[in-house]
């Protein structure tokens, strides 16, 4: 059956390696060749499947990495919140400074005008 199946394939690499999974089109139907396991208990690559201990170890390593990333992200969020608070305080200080500068400018204009008139009176007398 495998021989007839891969003869429908048009691609040369499939004829050379019938274990690859490549669909073949015959009319409106799509067929694919599915390889049989090389031996019982072996994975797709012919290697034995990973043991439960290896799987658990890999899972623990991945969980440790996730925990590390979560901790880093918590620190980053804390830093962002601190930065936001500092920026808010800086914005308030900048507003107060702007208000003080406006008052200074108004007072300076009044003072300039006052002394301009005083100087004019002194010169005209």
C-alpha positions as a Markdown table, in Angstrom:
| # | Residue | x | y | z |
|---|---|---|---|---|
| 1 | Unk | 0.0 | 0.0 | 0.0 |
| 2 | Unk | 2.8 | 2.4 | 0.8 |
| 3 | Unk | 4.3 | 1.9 | -2.7 |
| 4 | Unk | 1.1 | 2.8 | -4.4 |
| 5 | Unk | 0.6 | 5.7 | -2.1 |
| 6 | Unk | 3.8 | 7.5 | -2.9 |
| 7 | Unk | 3.6 | 6.8 | -6.6 |
| 8 | Unk | 0.9 | 9.5 | -6.7 |
| 9 | Unk | 3.4 | 12.1 | -5.3 |
| 10 | Unk | 4.9 | 14.3 | -8.0 |
| 11 | Unk | 7.8 | 15.5 | -5.9 |
| 12 | Unk | 11.1 | 13.6 | -6.5 |
| 13 | Unk | 12.3 | 13.8 | -2.8 |
| 14 | Unk | 9.2 | 11.9 | -1.7 |
| 15 | Unk | 9.9 | 9.1 | -4.2 |
| 16 | Unk | 13.5 | 8.9 | -2.7 |
| 17 | Unk | 12.3 | 9.2 | 0.9 |
| 18 | Unk | 8.8 | 7.8 | 1.3 |
| 19 | Unk | 8.8 | 8.4 | 5.0 |
| 20 | Unk | 8.2 | 12.1 | 4.6 |
| 21 | Unk | 4.7 | 13.3 | 5.1 |
| 22 | Unk | 3.7 | 15.1 | 1.9 |
| 23 | Unk | 0.1 | 15.3 | 0.5 |
| 24 | Unk | -0.6 | 14.0 | -2.9 |
| 25 | Unk | -3.6 | 15.2 | -4.9 |
| 26 | Unk | -5.6 | 12.8 | -7.0 |
| 27 | Unk | -8.6 | 14.5 | -8.5 |
| 28 | Unk | -10.4 | 16.3 | -5.7 |
| 29 | Unk | -9.0 | 14.1 | -2.8 |
| 30 | Unk | -5.9 | 14.8 | -0.8 |
| 31 | Unk | -3.9 | 11.8 | 0.3 |
| 32 | Unk | -0.9 | 11.7 | 2.6 |
| 33 | Unk | 1.6 | 9.1 | 3.4 |
| 34 | Unk | 2.0 | 8.6 | 7.1 |
| 35 | Unk | 5.1 | 6.6 | 8.1 |
| 36 | Unk | 4.8 | 3.7 | 10.5 |
| 37 | Unk | 7.0 | 3.8 | 13.6 |
| 38 | Unk | 10.5 | 2.3 | 13.1 |
| 39 | Unk | 10.1 | 0.2 | 16.3 |
| 40 | Unk | 7.8 | 0.1 | 19.2 |
| 41 | Unk | 8.4 | 2.8 | 21.8 |
| 42 | Unk | 10.4 | 5.0 | 19.5 |
| 43 | Unk | 9.6 | 8.6 | 18.6 |
| 44 | Unk | 9.3 | 10.1 | 15.2 |
| 45 | Unk | 13.0 | 10.6 | 14.8 |
| 46 | Unk | 13.7 | 7.0 | 15.9 |
| 47 | Unk | 14.9 | 8.1 | 19.3 |
| 48 | Unk | 13.1 | 6.8 | 22.4 |
| 49 | Unk | 10.5 | 9.2 | 23.9 |
| 50 | Unk | 11.7 | 11.3 | 26.8 |
| 51 | Unk | 11.2 | 9.7 | 30.2 |
| 52 | Unk | 8.9 | 11.2 | 32.8 |
| 53 | Unk | 11.8 | 12.4 | 34.9 |
| 54 | Unk | 13.4 | 14.2 | 31.9 |
| 55 | Unk | 10.0 | 15.7 | 31.1 |
| 56 | Unk | 9.5 | 16.8 | 34.7 |
| 57 | Unk | 13.0 | 18.3 | 34.8 |
| 58 | Unk | 12.4 | 20.2 | 31.6 |
| 59 | Unk | 9.0 | 21.4 | 33.0 |
| 60 | Unk | 10.7 | 22.5 | 36.2 |
| 61 | Unk | 13.4 | 24.4 | 34.2 |
| 62 | Unk | 10.7 | 26.1 | 32.2 |
| 63 | Unk | 8.7 | 27.0 | 35.3 |
| 64 | Unk | 11.9 | 28.4 | 36.9 |
| 65 | Unk | 12.4 | 30.6 | 33.8 |
| 66 | Unk | 8.8 | 31.7 | 33.9 |
| 67 | Unk | 9.1 | 32.6 | 37.6 |
| 68 | Unk | 12.3 | 34.5 | 36.9 |
| 69 | Unk | 10.6 | 36.5 | 34.2 |
| 70 | Unk | 7.6 | 37.2 | 36.4 |
| 71 | Unk | 9.9 | 38.5 | 39.1 |
| 72 | Unk | 11.7 | 40.7 | 36.7 |
| 73 | Unk | 8.4 | 42.0 | 35.3 |
| 74 | Unk | 7.2 | 42.8 | 38.9 |
| 75 | Unk | 10.4 | 44.8 | 39.5 |
| 76 | Unk | 9.8 | 46.6 | 36.2 |
| 77 | Unk | 6.2 | 47.4 | 37.0 |
| 78 | Unk | 7.3 | 48.8 | 40.4 |
| 79 | Unk | 10.0 | 50.9 | 38.7 |
| 80 | Unk | 7.4 | 52.2 | 36.2 |
| 81 | Unk | 5.0 | 53.1 | 39.0 |
| 82 | Unk | 7.9 | 54.9 | 40.9 |
| 83 | Unk | 8.8 | 56.7 | 37.7 |
| 84 | Unk | 5.2 | 57.7 | 37.2 |
| 85 | Unk | 5.0 | 59.1 | 40.7 |
| 86 | Unk | 8.3 | 61.0 | 40.2 |
| 87 | Unk | 7.1 | 62.4 | 36.9 |
| 88 | Unk | 3.9 | 63.5 | 38.5 |
| 89 | Unk | 5.8 | 65.3 | 41.3 |
| 90 | Unk | 8.1 | 66.9 | 38.7 |
| 91 | Unk | 5.1 | 68.0 | 36.7 |
| 92 | Unk | 3.6 | 69.7 | 39.8 |
| 93 | Unk | 6.9 | 71.4 | 40.6 |
| 94 | Unk | 7.2 | 72.6 | 37.0 |
| 95 | Unk | 3.6 | 74.0 | 37.2 |
| 96 | Unk | 4.5 | 75.8 | 40.4 |
| 97 | Unk | 7.7 | 77.2 | 38.8 |
| 98 | Unk | 5.7 | 78.4 | 35.8 |
| 99 | Unk | 3.2 | 80.1 | 38.0 |
| 100 | Unk | 6.0 | 81.8 | 40.0 |
| 101 | Unk | 7.7 | 82.9 | 36.7 |
| 102 | Unk | 4.4 | 84.4 | 35.5 |
| 103 | Unk | 4.0 | 86.3 | 38.7 |
| 104 | Unk | 7.7 | 87.5 | 38.5 |
| 105 | Unk | 7.1 | 88.6 | 34.9 |
| 106 | Unk | 4.0 | 90.6 | 35.9 |
| 107 | Unk | 5.7 | 92.2 | 38.8 |
| 108 | Unk | 8.8 | 93.0 | 36.7 |
| 109 | Unk | 6.6 | 94.7 | 34.0 |
| 110 | Unk | 4.8 | 96.8 | 36.7 |
| 111 | Unk | 8.1 | 97.8 | 38.3 |
| 112 | Unk | 9.6 | 98.7 | 34.9 |
| 113 | Unk | 6.6 | 100.8 | 34.1 |
| 114 | Unk | 6.7 | 102.5 | 37.5 |
| 115 | Unk | 10.4 | 103.5 | 37.2 |
| 116 | Unk | 9.9 | 104.4 | 33.5 |
| 117 | Unk | 7.3 | 107.0 | 34.6 |
| 118 | Unk | 9.4 | 108.1 | 37.6 |
| 119 | Unk | 12.4 | 108.6 | 35.3 |
| 120 | Unk | 10.2 | 110.5 | 32.8 |
| 121 | Unk | 9.0 | 112.9 | 35.6 |
| 122 | Unk | 12.6 | 113.4 | 36.8 |
| 123 | Unk | 13.8 | 114.3 | 33.3 |
| 124 | Unk | 11.0 | 116.6 | 32.6 |
| 125 | Unk | 11.4 | 118.7 | 35.8 |
